[in-house]
């Protein structure tokens, strides 16, 4: 990736922070760190990094609380780390707005691949490319979505899913297709993550009429349609 990418690592384990900084810097990342939840949330909002690596287990304010604070004000890509790999934690992380979720048993190469993919998705924009429908206006260049006059604060994955559905022209997209568009995962993951992102996206749309624009097509996947469409 050209240039320097600013990454904020929020983890109370200072050794892990140091090891990540030493590994990521030669790969084009400028690394800053925070060691408590409150400090990390404040830095993620004030310093506007390009991507955040966030530990779940933090003193004072846990990773889910940090993520909620970040998502209230920022759509910065967030990759969550945990020492435990239970499905319920992964789903909780994705449901809270995480873009990726990696157990702490990761290899450095795996983490780098996932981090690169998250950053690449966030930067993959087409200037001036706007798509509209159902009262929504999605601007790829500015990474912005509005419903009427209201701006939606979406995660990178939620944005990519909504964009794919809006550009599909009413066609149904399977979970597998959406997973490929929204994730570019280097390892196999469950289609359940797409359902979690869709659920979160619908909540952020603000009202029932808007949420109906993302329609579930049973046994097939999802499609986008105008809420007034018959």
C-alpha positions, 0 to 999 in steps of 0.5 A: 500500500502506498504511503504510511497508514496510521494504526492505533493499537488499543491493548493493555498488554504493552508487550503485544503493543511493542511486538505489533509496532515492531512488526507493522512499521516495516510494512508501512504502518505508523503505530500509536498505542493506548493501554486503557479503554477510556484512553483508546476511545478518546484517541481513536476519535481525536487522532483520526487513525486510518485503522484501529486494532482493539483488544476486547479485554481492557481495564476500565472500559472493555473493547465492546464499550470502546467500539460503541464510543468509536462508532458513535462518532467515527466509521474508522475500520476496527479489527478486534482482538480477543484471547477467546474465540467463541462464536458469541464473542465474534458475533458480539464484536461484529454486531457492535460494529467491528470490521474484522475479528481475530483471536490472539492466537493469530500469526503476524502474517495472518494479522497483517493480511487481515489488516491490509484487507480492512484498509484496502476496502476502506480506501477502495473508492471511485471519486464522484461515484454516487448511487441513489435509491429508496431515499438513500444516497451513497457516495463512494468517494466520500464513504458517506451514506444519507437517508434523506437529510440524516447521515448514517454512521456505518462500519466499513463492512456495512458500507460495502454490503449496502453499496453492493446491494444498491448497485445490484439493481434489484438482483438478489445477492447471496450471503457468499457473494456479500461475504466476498464483497464485504470481507475479502477474508483470508480464512473461512468464516461463517455466513452468519457474520453477514446476517449480523452486519445486515441486522446492524445496518437495518438498525442504523437506517433509522425507521422501519420504512428505510429498513425494508429497503434491505429485503431478505429473500428466503433461502437465497440472500438479500436484495435492495429495493425501494420501500414503496416497490410492489 
